[in-house]
Amino acid sequence: QVQPVESGGGLVQAGGSLRLSCVASGRAFSSYVAYWFRQAPGKERGFVARINWSGGSALYADSVKGQFTISRDNGKNTVYQQMNRLRPEDTAVYYCAADSRDRSWSEGGKYLELWGQGTLVTVSS
């Protein structure tokens, strides 16, 4: 069983950058489509980005297009999310999710197989 574990969150000033990592233990992460979601205080969890098994195809929420980049290194069993030009509204707990199928991310990703515990990103103004 694969267990995703996120890291890389923290406090950053507006305009700064962070890179989140999601490392998978167990079975090769290359067998899974990977996703990033986020949940801001008082809001529902929402889709941020998705990357396919090989890393050749990525999709983003409109709110982060051109600002965030998802990537993966299957040799390291790791998925990344580079976040640039961060804004206070990007403050949230960021979750890594994975699924062996390219499944819908709707409804907060409720249909996805695997979830990490989340990492908090706080952007100060």
N, C-alpha and C positions, 0 to 999 in steps of 0.2 A: 504494500500500500504506500502511495506517495503522500508525503506530508509537506506542504509548502510552508516555508518560514520566511517572513518578511524582515527586512532591516533597512536602515538608512534614513529613517525619519528623524525629525528634530525641529529645532527652532531656527528660522531663517528670516531675514528682513525682506520686505517686499522688493522685488526686482532680482532677488538672488536665485540660486539653483540648488537642487538636491538630486541625488540619484538613489532611487530605491532599488533594492535587490530582493529577489524571491528565490530562495534555494530550496530545491526539492530533495528530500531524503527518500531512499527506497528505490523504486523502479525508475528507469530512465525517464527524465522529464520530456525527452523528445517524443514520447508517445502521447503527449497531452497538448491540447490547445491551452494557452494561458491568457489570463485576463487580469486587468486591474480595475478595481472598483474603489469608490470612496464614500464615506458617510460623514457629513458635516454635522455639527451639533444641532439637534432638533430637526434634522432632515432624514429622509429615507436614503438608503444606500443606492448609489447610482453608478452606472457603467462609465468607465473612463477609456479603456483601450483593450484591444485584443490582438494576439499574434498567433499565427498558425503554427503547425508542428515544426516546420523547417525554418520559420522566421522570414519567409519570403512574402508574407502578406500581413499587413497590419491595418487595423481600423480604429478610429478614434471618435469619441464624443465630440460634437461640434464645439463645445465649450473649451476644449483643450487642443484642438487642431492647430498645428504650427507652434505650439508651446511645449507639449509633451511628446516624447518619443519612446516607444516600447521596442525592446530588442531582446534577443536571447542568445545564449551561448550553451548549446546542448552538451558540449564537451565538459562544461562546468555545472551542468544541471541547474542553470540559473537564468532567470528572466529579469530584465532591468526595466526601469522606467526613469528616463532622464526628464527632469522637470525644470524648465527655464522660465525666467521672467515671472516668478511666483508672485501671486497677489493674495491679499488677506482672504479673499473668497475661496482660495484653494486650501484653506485650513480644513483638515478632515483626518479621520483615520482611513488609511489606505490599506486595502485588502488585495491579496493575490489569490486568484482562484484558478482552477484547472479542470479540464474535462477531456476524456479520451475521445469525445466527439466534438464537432464544431457546433455546439449547442447554442440556443438563443440565450442572450444575456438580459432579456427583458425581466421585468419585475424584480429588479435588484439582484439578478443572477440566481434566483431561487432554484433553478433547475440544474445548476452546475454541481459537479461531484465533490470537489475538494476545495477547502478554504484554509487560508492561514489565519493567524490570530490578529493580524493588523499591525500597522505601525503609524504612529501619530506624526502628522506634519502640521506645524504651526507657523503661520506666516504673519509676522508683525508689520504694522504699518509705520 
